[in-house]
Amino acid sequence: ISSATEDPIMPVLFPTLPFDHKETPISFATRLASLHIGSSLAPFLRDMELKASELAAGKDHAIVRLAEVAGVDVADLRPNSVRSLGNRWFDFRGNRLSAEFFASSYTVFCPACLREDDN
């Protein structure tokens, strides 16, 4: 969001909430929703003019908007964002995952957690 020639990041939300470098942008947005409106993610994103599907898909404009609103560096959010590989396949932290992995509301484990458990 910012460069050496621009103003520092000015959050829209106050109080600010630090981003945990192990979480996804969706997780971060969910924590922001809880803190700022005491509710779930959907109404919070609607207020921030974001679509959950775009944030979950790692769309650049959605990641940038979340960073602007939260006052965090967009470079911190990008590494934990999903990236489309085409043909319904995605990259998430170096793991190749199908669209079906993200479609289930019952998915509760991230690939990094599963890999850690396997080790």
Summary of the structure (lengths in Angstrom):
residues: 119
radius of gyration: 14.8
end to end distance: 36.9
largest distance: 45.9
contacts: 300
relative contact order: 0.14
helix: 47%
strand: 10%
